[in-house]
Amino acid sequence: MVTVAGCSRSVPLPSQQPTDTSEFITRSEVEPFLTQWNSQKESLDRLAALEGDLKILLELVSKQVNVTELPESLRGEIKQIEHRAENHTSGETTEVSVKLGTYFNALRADTALKKFNIQFPELASAMNTHIKKINLNQSERHILVGEQLSSMQEAHELCLLLKQLSQRCEVITTDLAL
């Protein structure tokens, strides 16, 4: 009987392999890994217990179980916090305006009004821009005002836009002092 090897490289039989003792792992090399495993086994057990608790919690939440049926350790007071705007309703209506500048000189106030009307013609025609004359502490002040705004939010948005365009702006109402 003739046998022909199918590979060009000959593989030594297991009995013919050399026995090199340097390839064996000794107990002294394995011992640090065993001590590390034993020291962290408690942590692994604790993590496994936490995983089980989380699975139970997920099942309870998915079933939307009533809060009173939960175990005592999981029950707690529910604190609900709401944030919302309060609606103030009163008999009087407040007029929303924007203050575009305060001037001690009437000529400067008039120049600022003309400049605003030239710089923002559509805005000036959409709202009533004019100069209000006020006497405070025996001094005369001229305030450039834009009126006929529909809401406080519109006034705030207008001021935000004007401030981005380097124009002074402050939201005022008839209740507030100019």
N, CA, C and O atoms as a DFTB+ gen file, in Angstrom:
712 C
 N C O
     1  1       0.829      -1.145       0.000
     2  2       0.000       0.000       0.000
     3  2       0.891       1.232       0.000
     4  3       1.895       1.289       0.710
     5  1       0.514       2.206      -0.798
     6  2       1.317       3.410      -0.951
     7  2       0.459       4.589      -0.529
     8  3      -0.673       4.730      -0.992
     9  1       0.982       5.434       0.343
    10  2       0.259       6.649       0.756
    11  2       1.018       7.860       0.271
    12  3       2.247       7.919       0.303
    13  1       0.258       8.799      -0.168
    14  2       0.857      10.035      -0.666
    15  2       0.339      11.170       0.201
    16  3      -0.865      11.295       0.427
    17  1       1.228      11.967       0.666
    18  2       0.826      13.106       1.494
    19  2       0.197      14.164       0.612
    20  3       0.679      14.428      -0.490
    21  1      -0.911      14.791       1.106
    22  2      -1.618      15.800       0.325
    23  2      -1.018      17.175       0.458
    24  3      -1.367      18.060      -0.324
    25  1      -0.167      17.393       1.369
    26  2       0.442      18.712       1.562
    27  2       1.921      18.607       1.276
    28  3       2.528      17.549       1.440
    29  1       2.480      19.689       0.857
    30  2       3.906      19.677       0.569
    31  2       4.709      19.802       1.846
    32  3       5.879      19.419       1.872
    33  1       4.120      20.324       2.899
    34  2       4.835      20.492       4.162
    35  2       4.490      19.326       5.067
    36  3       3.323      18.967       5.227
    37  1       5.460      18.776       5.623
    38  2       5.189      17.640       6.495
    39  2       4.916      18.140       7.905
    40  3       5.629      19.004       8.414
    41  1       3.887      17.597       8.531
    42  2       3.502      17.963       9.883
    43  2       3.977      16.857      10.803
    44  3       3.661      15.690      10.576
    45  1       4.729      17.199      11.833
    46  2       5.193      16.143      12.728
    47  2       4.029      15.571      13.522
    48  3       3.105      16.301      13.881
    49  1       4.063      14.324      13.789
    50  2       3.041      13.669      14.583
    51  2       3.165      14.128      16.022
    52  3       4.237      14.556      16.449
    53  1       2.064      14.043      16.784
    54  2       2.111      14.533      18.161
    55  2       3.196      13.879      18.998
    56  3       3.779      14.534      19.862
    57  1       3.469      12.668      18.776
    58  2       4.510      12.013      19.562
    59  2       5.897      12.516      19.180
    60  3       6.846      12.370      19.949
    61  1       6.017      13.114      17.979
    62  2       7.313      13.579      17.534
    63  2       7.565      15.047      17.896
    64  3       8.678      15.534      17.699
    65  1       6.518      15.796      18.442
    66  2       6.696      17.216      18.772
    67  2       7.648      17.348      19.943
    68  3       7.607      16.563      20.890
    69  1       8.497      18.343      19.865
    70  2       9.428      18.526      20.981
    71  2       8.683      19.057      22.200
    72  3       7.746      19.844      22.066
    73  1       9.091      18.636      23.358
    74  2       8.479      19.105      24.595
    75  2       9.369      20.182      25.182
    76  3      10.420      19.907      25.760
    77  1       8.913      21.428      25.016
    78  2       9.670      22.572      25.517
    79  2       8.988      23.051      26.789
    80  3       7.819      23.433      26.752
    81  1       9.676      23.038      27.881
    82  2       9.088      23.418      29.162
    83  2       8.862      24.920      29.272
    84  3       8.128      25.362      30.156
    85  1       9.470      25.711      28.405
    86  2       9.282      27.163      28.469
    87  2       7.894      27.570      27.969
    88  3       7.450      28.688      28.232
    89  1       7.199      26.673      27.247
    90  2       5.869      26.982      26.739
    91  2       4.785      26.725      27.772
    92  3       3.661      27.187      27.575
    93  1       5.049      26.031      28.835
    94  2       4.055      25.748      29.856
    95  2       3.884      26.963      30.767
    96  3       4.837      27.694      31.037
    97  1       2.648      27.163      31.234
    98  2       2.352      28.262      32.155
    99  2       2.449      27.722      33.569
   100  3       1.864      26.688      33.892
   101  1       3.170      28.406      34.384
   102  2       3.349      27.955      35.762
   103  2       2.283      28.572      36.657
   104  3       1.654      29.561      36.279
   105  1       2.079      28.012      37.811
   106  2       1.086      28.495      38.775
   107  2       1.430      29.907      39.241
   108  3       0.527      30.706      39.490
   109  1       2.695      30.223      39.362
   110  2       3.094      31.561      39.820
   111  2       2.699      32.640      38.805
   112  3       2.456      33.787      39.180
   113  1       2.635      32.272      37.525
   114  2       2.219      33.233      36.505
   115  2       0.701      33.425      36.503
   116  3       0.220      34.504      36.156
   117  1      -0.041      32.418      36.875
   118  2      -1.504      32.464      36.855
   119  2      -2.060      33.065      38.143
   120  3      -3.153      33.630      38.139
   121  1      -1.322      32.949      39.236
   122  2      -1.823      33.359      40.532
   123  2      -2.246      34.830      40.612
   124  3      -3.267      35.098      41.245
   125  1      -1.547      35.800      40.023
   126  2      -2.040      37.188      40.085
   127  2      -3.416      37.353      39.424
   128  3      -4.248      38.134      39.887
   129  1      -3.639      36.616      38.352
   130  2      -4.939      36.702      37.677
   131  2      -6.039      36.074      38.530
   132  3      -7.167      36.566      38.556
   133  1      -5.712      34.993      39.221
   134  2      -6.696      34.350      40.088
   135  2      -7.062      35.245      41.270
   136  3      -8.234      35.340      41.633
   137  1      -6.074      35.896      41.871
   138  2      -6.375      36.787      42.996
   139  2      -7.199      37.990      42.535
   140  3      -8.093      38.446      43.247
   141  1      -6.896      38.493      41.359
   142  2      -7.675      39.613      40.819
   143  2      -9.116      39.169      40.561
   144  3     -10.056      39.907      40.859
   145  1      -9.290      37.979      40.014
   146  2     -10.629      37.443      39.752
   147  2     -11.404      37.296      41.059
   148  3     -12.571      37.679      41.135
   149  1     -10.756      36.740      42.094
   150  2     -11.429      36.537      43.377
   151  2     -11.778      37.869      44.037
   152  3     -12.834      37.991      44.658
   153  1     -10.904      38.865      43.909
   154  2     -11.183      40.158      44.543
   155  2     -12.309      40.905      43.825
   156  3     -13.045      41.668      44.451
   157  1     -12.441      40.692      42.536
   158  2     -13.480      41.404      41.790
   159  2     -14.735      40.567      41.599
   160  3     -15.687      41.012      40.958
   161  1     -14.745      39.384      42.140
   162  2     -15.919      38.528      42.016
   163  2     -17.107      39.141      42.747
   164  3     -18.243      39.042      42.284
   165  1     -16.842      39.781      43.898
   166  2     -17.912      40.444      44.640
   167  2     -18.521      41.571      43.809
   168  3     -19.739      41.749      43.791
   169  1     -17.679      42.320      43.131
   170  2     -18.179      43.400      42.276
   171  2     -19.016      42.842      41.137
   172  3     -20.052      43.406      40.785
   173  1     -18.571      41.744      40.566
   174  2     -19.330      41.120      39.480
   175  2     -20.673      40.599      39.977
   176  3     -21.683      40.715      39.282
   177  1     -20.686      40.022      41.184
   178  2     -21.944      39.545      41.759
   179  2     -22.893      40.715      42.018
   180  3     -24.094      40.624      41.763
   181  1     -22.333      41.818      42.532
   182  2     -23.147      43.005      42.798
   183  2     -23.719      43.568      41.496
   184  3     -24.883      43.966      41.452
   185  1     -22.910      43.602      40.440
   186  2     -23.389      44.079      39.142
   187  2     -24.480      43.169      38.582
   188  3     -25.440      43.644      37.975
   189  1     -24.330      41.871      38.784
   190  2     -25.354      40.934      38.318
   191  2     -26.665      41.167      39.068
   192  3     -27.740      41.105      38.470
   193  1     -26.583      41.436      40.382
   194  2     -27.788      41.718      41.169
   195  2     -28.440      43.025      40.706
   196  3     -29.663      43.106      40.594
   197  1     -27.622      44.042      40.439
   198  2     -28.158      45.310      39.937
   199  2     -28.833      45.129      38.582
   200  3     -29.874      45.730      38.315
   201  1     -28.248      44.314      37.745
   202  2     -28.838      44.054      36.434
   203  2     -30.206      43.395      36.593
   204  3     -31.148      43.725      35.872
   205  1     -30.310      42.468      37.533
   206  2     -31.600      41.829      37.796
   207  2     -32.631      42.828      38.293
   208  3     -33.787      42.795      37.871
   209  1     -32.210      43.732      39.202
   210  2     -33.120      44.766      39.702
   211  2     -33.572      45.693      38.580
   212  3     -34.739      46.080      38.517
   213  1     -32.650      46.044      37.703
   214  2     -33.008      46.916      36.583
   215  2     -33.992      46.240      35.639
   216  3     -34.899      46.885      35.113
   217  1     -33.816      44.953      35.427
   218  2     -34.766      44.223      34.579
   219  2     -36.160      44.257      35.189
   220  3     -37.147      44.441      34.478
   221  1     -36.242      44.079      36.510
   222  2     -37.539      44.134      37.195
   223  2     -38.151      45.523      37.053
   224  3     -39.341      45.655      36.769
   225  1     -37.338      46.557      37.251
   226  2     -37.839      47.926      37.113
   227  2     -38.337      48.205      35.705
   228  3     -39.376      48.838      35.519
   229  1     -37.599      47.735      34.725
   230  2     -38.032      47.942      33.342
   231  2     -39.348      47.224      33.060
   232  3     -40.204      47.752      32.351
   233  1     -39.508      46.049      33.599
   234  2     -40.765      45.329      33.415
   235  2     -41.913      46.079      34.070
   236  3     -43.000      46.175      33.499
   237  1     -41.676      46.619      35.281
   238  2     -42.722      47.365      35.976
   239  2     -43.101      48.627      35.212
   240  3     -44.280      48.959      35.087
   241  1     -42.109      49.315      34.713
   242  2     -42.388      50.535      33.960
   243  2     -43.116      50.207      32.667
   244  3     -44.042      50.917      32.273
   245  1     -42.706      49.143      32.014
   246  2     -43.352      48.789      30.749
   247  2     -44.805      48.377      30.964
   248  3     -45.642      48.574      30.083
   249  1     -45.104      47.821      32.097
   250  2     -46.484      47.438      32.398
   251  2     -47.272      48.601      32.995
   252  3     -48.488      48.506      33.163
   253  1     -46.591      49.686      33.313
   254  2     -47.183      50.872      33.937
   255  2     -47.978      50.483      35.180
   256  3     -49.174      50.751      35.297
   257  1     -47.276      49.851      36.085
   258  2     -47.871      49.375      37.320
   259  2     -48.208      50.571      38.193
   260  3     -47.513      51.587      38.165
   261  1     -49.269      50.447      38.962
   262  2     -49.682      51.497      39.880
   263  2     -48.584      51.727      40.916
   264  3     -47.952      50.775      41.373
   265  1     -48.358      52.978      41.283
   266  2     -47.264      53.325      42.190
   267  2     -47.466      52.710      43.569
   268  3     -46.487      52.377      44.235
   269  1     -48.695      52.553      44.007
   270  2     -48.937      52.004      45.346
   271  2     -48.599      50.525      45.427
   272  3     -48.410      50.007      46.528
   273  1     -48.517      49.831      44.306
   274  2     -48.203      48.409      44.306
   275  2     -46.704      48.135      44.298
   276  3     -46.290      46.984      44.441
   277  1     -45.898      49.155      44.137
   278  2     -44.453      48.959      44.119
   279  2     -43.953      48.621      45.513
   280  3     -44.598      48.971      46.502
   281  1     -42.833      47.955      45.606
   282  2     -42.255      47.686      46.926
   283  2     -41.950      48.992      47.665
   284  3     -41.707      50.029      47.047
   285  1     -41.967      48.920      48.976
   286  2     -41.766      50.113      49.812
   287  2     -40.456      50.826      49.495
   288  3     -40.397      52.055      49.531
   289  1     -39.409      50.070      49.186
   290  2     -38.106      50.689      48.915
   291  2     -38.116      51.511      47.632
   292  3     -37.310      52.429      47.481
   293  1     -39.020      51.194      46.706
   294  2     -39.080      51.931      45.447
   295  2     -40.082      53.078      45.482
   296  3     -40.087      53.917      44.582
   297  1     -40.930      53.128      46.507
   298  2     -41.925      54.196      46.595
   299  2     -41.295      55.457      47.140
   300  3     -40.402      55.413      47.986
   301  1     -41.758      56.540      46.660
   302  2     -41.304      57.837      47.143
   303  2     -42.337      58.877      46.764
   304  3     -43.231      58.626      45.956
   305  1     -42.200      60.048      47.359
   306  2     -43.136      61.111      47.032
   307  2     -42.892      61.606      45.620
   308  3     -41.750      61.775      45.192
   309  1     -43.968      61.832      44.914
   310  2     -43.871      62.377      43.563
   311  2     -43.960      63.888      43.673
   312  3     -44.922      64.432      44.216
   313  1     -42.961      64.545      43.160
   314  2     -42.939      66.003      43.179
   315  2     -43.142      66.489      41.757
   316  3     -42.352      66.187      40.862
   317  1     -44.207      67.242      41.563
   318  2     -44.510      67.755      40.234
   319  2     -44.290      69.257      40.251
   320  3     -44.824      69.971      41.100
   321  1     -43.501      69.718      39.307
   322  2     -43.191      71.138      39.205
   323  2     -43.726      71.641      37.878
   324  3     -43.466      71.052      36.828
   325  1     -44.471      72.729      37.929
   326  2     -45.007      73.327      36.708
   327  2     -44.420      74.714      36.528
   328  3     -44.270      75.474      37.484
   329  1     -44.096      75.025      35.297
   330  2     -43.621      76.350      34.940
   331  2     -44.528      76.871      33.839
   332  3     -44.605      76.287      32.758
   333  1     -45.204      77.959      34.115
   334  2     -46.054      78.545      33.085
   335  2     -46.257      80.017      33.378
   336  3     -46.046      80.486      34.497
   337  1     -46.658      80.711      32.380
   338  2     -46.916      82.137      32.531
   339  2     -48.270      82.328      33.194
   340  3     -49.218      81.584      32.941
   341  1     -48.339      83.330      34.038
   342  2     -49.600      83.637      34.685
   343  2     -50.370      84.617      33.823
   344  3     -49.808      85.573      33.288
   345  1     -51.653      84.367      33.698
   346  2     -52.501      85.275      32.944
   347  2     -53.050      86.330      33.893
   348  3     -53.804      86.016      34.814
   349  1     -52.676      87.555      33.668
   350  2     -53.183      88.657      34.473
   351  2     -54.315      89.307      33.704
   352  3     -54.103      89.872      32.631
   353  1     -55.495      89.228      34.240
   354  2     -56.631      89.863      33.588
   355  2     -57.094      91.004      34.466
   356  3     -57.388      90.819      35.647
   357  1     -57.153      92.152      33.894
   358  2     -57.629      93.315      34.627
   359  2     -58.534      94.108      33.706
   360  3     -58.563      93.886      32.496
   361  1     -59.263      95.027      34.290
   362  2     -60.211      95.819      33.526
   363  2     -59.546      96.808      32.592
   364  3     -60.103      97.141      31.546
   365  1     -58.366      97.285      32.953
   366  2     -57.697      98.276      32.119
   367  2     -56.746      97.606      31.139
   368  3     -56.160      96.565      31.437
   369  1     -56.602      98.210      29.979
   370  2     -55.682      97.676      28.980
   371  2     -54.402      98.491      29.018
   372  3     -54.431      99.715      29.149
   373  1     -53.293      97.804      28.903
   374  2     -52.012      98.500      28.882
   375  2     -51.531      98.587      27.450
   376  3     -51.604      97.621      26.690
   377  1     -51.050      99.731      27.106
   378  2     -50.540      99.951      25.757
   379  2     -49.053      99.648      25.745
   380  3     -48.298     100.158      26.572
   381  1     -48.643      98.820      24.811
   382  2     -47.245      98.422      24.709
   383  2     -46.557      99.331      23.704
   384  3     -47.050      99.550      22.598
   385  1     -45.405      99.856      24.113
   386  2     -44.620     100.735      23.248
   387  2     -43.153     100.378      23.388
   388  3     -42.768      99.588      24.250
   389  1     -42.343     100.973      22.529
   390  2     -40.896     100.830      22.654
   391  2     -40.272     102.217      22.723
   392  3     -40.647     103.132      21.991
   393  1     -39.310     102.338      23.627
   394  2     -38.569     103.596      23.752
   395  2     -37.290     103.439      22.946
   396  3     -36.478     102.555      23.216
   397  1     -37.120     104.302      21.958
   398  2     -35.986     104.204      21.044
   399  2     -34.855     105.159      21.403
   400  3     -33.780     105.095      20.807
   401  1     -35.082     106.033      22.360
   402  2     -34.024     106.941      22.787
   403  2     -34.571     108.046      23.671
   404  3     -35.750     108.390      23.585
   405  1     -33.711     108.607      24.527
   406  2     -34.054     109.733      25.390
   407  2     -33.077     110.860      25.109
   408  3     -31.866     110.643      25.057
   409  1     -33.608     112.075      24.927
   410  2     -32.776     113.222      24.552
   411  2     -33.156     114.423      25.411
   412  3     -34.327     114.615      25.739
   413  1     -32.161     115.228      25.773
   414  2     -32.399     116.458      26.516
   415  2     -32.655     117.628      25.569
   416  3     -33.217     118.647      25.970
   417  1     -32.251     117.482      24.344
   418  2     -32.366     118.549      23.355
   419  2     -33.440     118.153      22.340
   420  3     -33.398     117.048      21.798
   421  1     -34.398     119.041      22.078
   422  2     -35.490     118.758      21.144
   423  2     -34.969     118.574      19.725
   424  3     -35.498     117.759      18.970
   425  1     -33.933     119.329      19.358
   426  2     -33.374     119.232      18.014
   427  2     -32.742     117.857      17.785
   428  3     -32.894     117.269      16.714
   429  1     -32.037     117.352      18.790
   430  2     -31.430     116.013      18.667
   431  2     -32.500     114.924      18.584
   432  3     -32.350     113.961      17.833
   433  1     -33.563     115.073      19.343
   434  2     -34.652     114.099      19.293
   435  2     -35.301     114.102      17.913
   436  3     -35.611     113.043      17.369
   437  1     -35.508     115.301      17.342
   438  2     -36.098     115.412      16.010
   439  2     -35.179     114.792      14.952
   440  3     -35.651     114.126      14.031
   441  1     -33.871     115.011      15.086
   442  2     -32.901     114.421      14.158
   443  2     -32.906     112.898      14.274
   444  3     -32.831     112.202      13.261
   445  1     -32.993     112.373      15.498
   446  2     -33.029     110.921      15.713
   447  2     -34.294     110.316      15.107
   448  3     -34.249     109.216      14.558
   449  1     -35.432     111.031      15.201
   450  2     -36.674     110.552      14.605
   451  2     -36.558     110.485      13.085
   452  3     -36.965     109.500      12.468
   453  1     -36.006     111.530      12.490
   454  2     -35.828     111.541      11.030
   455  2     -34.875     110.427      10.588
   456  3     -35.120     109.754       9.587
   457  1     -33.794     110.240      11.339
   458  2     -32.824     109.193      11.013
   459  2     -33.470     107.808      11.101
   460  3     -33.233     106.955      10.245
   461  1     -34.289     107.585      12.140
   462  2     -34.978     106.301      12.298
   463  2     -35.941     106.070      11.137
   464  3     -36.011     104.968      10.594
   465  1     -36.693     107.125      10.753
   466  2     -37.653     107.001       9.650
   467  2     -36.952     106.717       8.324
   468  3     -37.502     106.015       7.475
   469  1     -35.749     107.251       8.137
   470  2     -34.989     106.998       6.909
   471  2     -34.367     105.599       6.945
   472  3     -34.370     104.879       5.946
   473  1     -33.837     105.229       8.107
   474  2     -33.147     103.944       8.232
   475  2     -34.122     102.758       8.190
   476  3     -33.809     101.718       7.610
   477  1     -35.296     102.914       8.799
   478  2     -36.297     101.841       8.861
   479  2     -37.655     102.369       8.387
   480  3     -38.562     102.515       9.207
   481  1     -37.825     102.661       7.088
   482  2     -39.068     103.288       6.623
   483  2     -40.307     102.398       6.787
   484  3     -41.371     102.892       7.160
   485  1     -40.184     101.107       6.515
   486  2     -41.342     100.220       6.638
   487  2     -41.743     100.045       8.098
   488  3     -42.931     100.002       8.416
   489  1     -40.774      99.947       8.969
   490  2     -41.044      99.812      10.393
   491  2     -41.662     101.091      10.945
   492  3     -42.584     101.040      11.759
   493  1     -41.156     102.229      10.502
   494  2     -41.689     103.513      10.965
   495  2     -43.133     103.702      10.519
   496  3     -43.932     104.297      11.242
   497  1     -43.477     103.198       9.329
   498  2     -44.860     103.333       8.865
   499  2     -45.779     102.311       9.528
   500  3     -46.976     102.562       9.670
   501  1     -45.240     101.166       9.936
   502  2     -46.051     100.135      10.588
   503  2     -46.402     100.507      12.019
   504  3     -47.469     100.143      12.511
   505  1     -45.519     101.225      12.687
   506  2     -45.816     101.667      14.053
   507  2     -45.729     103.187      14.096
   508  3     -45.030     103.804      13.292
   509  1     -46.422     103.760      15.007
   510  2     -46.467     105.213      15.139
   511  2     -45.231     105.684      15.901
   512  3     -45.173     105.544      17.123
   513  1     -44.252     106.235      15.207
   514  2     -43.052     106.757      15.874
   515  2     -43.190     108.265      16.011
   516  3     -43.496     108.972      15.051
   517  1     -42.960     108.734      17.218
   518  2     -43.056     110.168      17.490
   519  2     -42.231     110.510      18.724
   520  3     -41.643     109.632      19.356
   521  1     -42.197     111.780      19.055
   522  2     -41.427     112.263      20.206
   523  2     -42.405     112.696      21.287
   524  3     -43.321     113.478      21.032
   525  1     -42.202     112.180      22.503
   526  2     -42.993     112.598      23.660
   527  2     -42.141     113.533      24.497
   528  3     -40.966     113.269      24.751
   529  1     -42.751     114.624      24.919
   530  2     -42.049     115.610      25.742
   531  2     -42.497     115.414      27.185
   532  3     -43.692     115.434      27.482
   533  1     -41.523     115.224      28.085
   534  2     -41.823     114.965      29.493
   535  2     -40.989     115.899      30.355
   536  3     -39.817     116.145      30.069
   537  1     -41.605     116.418      31.415
   538  2     -40.895     117.250      32.385
   539  2     -40.645     116.419      33.636
   540  3     -41.585     116.001      34.312
   541  1     -39.376     116.184      33.938
   542  2     -38.980     115.439      35.131
   543  2     -37.937     116.237      35.895
   544  3     -36.918     116.641      35.334
   545  1     -38.198     116.463      37.182
   546  2     -37.249     117.168      38.052
   547  2     -36.796     118.493      37.437
   548  3     -35.601     118.781      37.366
   549  1     -37.731     119.264      37.011
   550  2     -37.485     120.587      36.438
   551  2     -36.576     120.545      35.212
   552  3     -35.907     121.529      34.896
   553  1     -36.551     119.413      34.528
   554  2     -35.800     119.331      33.280
   555  2     -36.699     118.704      32.218
   556  3     -37.546     117.859      32.504
   557  1     -36.489     119.134      31.032
   558  2     -37.305     118.677      29.919
   559  2     -36.596     117.536      29.196
   560  3     -35.413     117.633      28.869
   561  1     -37.333     116.458      28.952
   562  2     -36.769     115.324      28.220
   563  2     -37.646     115.025      27.018
   564  3     -38.869     115.163      27.061
   565  1     -36.986     114.612      25.943
   566  2     -37.676     114.261      24.711
   567  2     -37.400     112.786      24.446
   568  3     -36.251     112.369      24.303
   569  1     -38.473     112.007      24.385
   570  2     -38.333     110.557      24.271
   571  2     -38.873     110.113      22.920
   572  3     -40.014     110.411      22.565
   573  1     -38.044     109.401      22.173
   574  2     -38.433     108.842      20.881
   575  2     -39.148     107.520      21.146
   576  3     -38.554     106.577      21.669
   577  1     -40.436     107.459      20.779
   578  2     -41.295     106.332      21.128
   579  2     -41.906     105.729      19.866
   580  3     -42.277     106.444      18.935
   581  1     -42.003     104.409      19.854
   582  2     -42.740     103.687      18.815
   583  2     -43.938     103.019      19.452
   584  3     -43.789     102.231      20.386
   585  1     -45.136     103.328      18.952
   586  2     -46.364     102.815      19.569
   587  2     -47.129     101.931      18.589
   588  3     -46.674     101.661      17.478
   589  1     -48.294     101.492      19.031
   590  2     -49.220     100.641      18.284
   591  2     -48.662      99.234      18.065
   592  3     -48.815      98.660      16.986
   593  1     -48.022      98.688      19.082
   594  2     -47.577      97.294      19.031
   595  2     -48.665      96.428      19.651
   596  3     -49.316      96.839      20.612
   597  1     -48.861      95.245      19.113
   598  2     -49.999      94.422      19.531
   599  2     -49.777      93.671      20.845
   600  3     -50.738      93.420      21.573
   601  1     -48.536      93.308      21.162
   602  2     -48.306      92.517      22.375
   603  2     -46.905      92.773      22.923
   604  3     -46.048      93.361      22.264
   605  1     -46.709      92.310      24.146
   606  2     -45.385      92.418      24.774
   607  2     -44.374      91.569      24.011
   608  3     -43.222      91.970      23.848
   609  1     -44.798      90.409      23.546
   610  2     -43.882      89.538      22.812
   611  2     -43.428      90.213      21.524
   612  3     -42.252      90.145      21.167
   613  1     -44.352      90.862      20.826
   614  2     -43.980      91.562      19.602
   615  2     -42.994      92.687      19.910
   616  3     -42.049      92.914      19.154
   617  1     -43.217      93.387      21.017
   618  2     -42.317      94.470      21.404
   619  2     -40.932      93.931      21.753
   620  3     -39.922      94.523      21.372
   621  1     -40.880      92.818      22.471
   622  2     -39.581      92.224      22.822
   623  2     -38.833      91.750      21.579
   624  3     -37.622      91.943      21.467
   625  1     -39.556      91.129      20.643
   626  2     -38.916      90.670      19.405
   627  2     -38.417      91.847      18.574
   628  3     -37.348      91.778      17.967
   629  1     -39.200      92.934      18.551
   630  2     -38.785      94.133      17.824
   631  2     -37.519      94.718      18.441
   632  3     -36.590      95.091      17.725
   633  1     -37.484      94.796      19.759
   634  2     -36.288      95.328      20.432
   635  2     -35.076      94.434      20.187
   636  3     -33.967      94.932      19.995
   637  1     -35.278      93.145      20.194
   638  2     -34.168      92.228      19.923
   639  2     -33.609      92.466      18.530
   640  3     -32.393      92.498      18.341
   641  1     -34.489      92.633      17.563
   642  2     -34.063      92.899      16.190
   643  2     -33.345      94.246      16.088
   644  3     -32.295      94.348      15.453
   645  1     -33.913      95.275      16.712
   646  2     -33.301      96.606      16.638
   647  2     -31.945      96.645      17.344
   648  3     -31.028      97.326      16.886
   649  1     -31.817      95.930      18.438
   650  2     -30.529      95.892      19.141
   651  2     -29.464      95.203      18.298
   652  3     -28.291      95.571      18.355
   653  1     -29.867      94.209      17.519
   654  2     -28.907      93.557      16.625
   655  2     -28.477      94.499      15.512
   656  3     -27.400      94.338      14.936
   657  1     -29.320      95.483      15.208
   658  2     -28.992      96.482      14.189
   659  2     -28.408      97.746      14.819
   660  3     -28.393      98.803      14.187
   661  1     -27.928      97.644      16.060
   662  2     -27.268      98.732      16.806
   663  2     -28.191      99.917      17.066
   664  3     -27.747     101.065      17.056
   665  1     -29.453      99.647      17.295
   666  2     -30.421     100.693      17.633
   667  2     -30.868     100.465      19.071
   668  3     -31.240      99.350      19.436
   669  1     -30.834     101.517      19.890
   670  2     -31.304     101.391      21.267
   671  2     -32.795     101.101      21.261
   672  3     -33.537     101.636      20.436
   673  1     -33.229     100.255      22.182
   674  2     -34.648      99.907      22.253
   675  2     -34.954      99.370      23.645
   676  3     -34.181      98.599      24.215
   677  1     -36.106      99.795      24.185
   678  2     -36.545      99.322      25.495
   679  2     -38.064      99.201      25.464
   680  3     -38.750     100.120      25.018
   681  1     -38.589      98.080      25.933
   682  2     -40.033      97.864      25.954
   683  2     -40.620      98.620      27.136
   684  3     -40.123      98.520      28.258
   685  1     -41.689      99.382      26.874
   686  2     -42.374     100.119      27.937
   687  2     -43.876      99.921      27.782
   688  3     -44.364      99.596      26.700
   689  1     -44.595     100.120      28.870
   690  2     -46.059     100.100      28.836
   691  2     -46.552     101.403      29.432
   692  3     -45.764     102.187      29.959
   693  1     -47.843     101.635      29.351
   694  2     -48.394     102.868      29.920
   695  2     -48.294     102.859      31.437
   696  3     -48.365     103.913      32.070
   697  1     -48.129     101.658      32.035
   698  2     -47.981     101.555      33.486
   699  2     -46.585     101.970      33.938
   700  3     -46.409     102.389      35.082
   701  1     -45.589     101.861      33.056
   702  2     -44.206     102.143      33.420
   703  2     -43.855     103.591      33.133
   704  3     -44.405     104.207      32.221
   705  1     -42.947     104.119      33.910
   706  2     -42.473     105.487      33.687
   707  2     -41.547     105.512      32.489
   708  3     -40.753     104.594      32.284
   709  1     -41.654     106.555      31.711
   710  2     -40.790     106.698      30.553
   711  2     -39.444     107.182      31.017
   712  3     -38.543     107.376      30.202
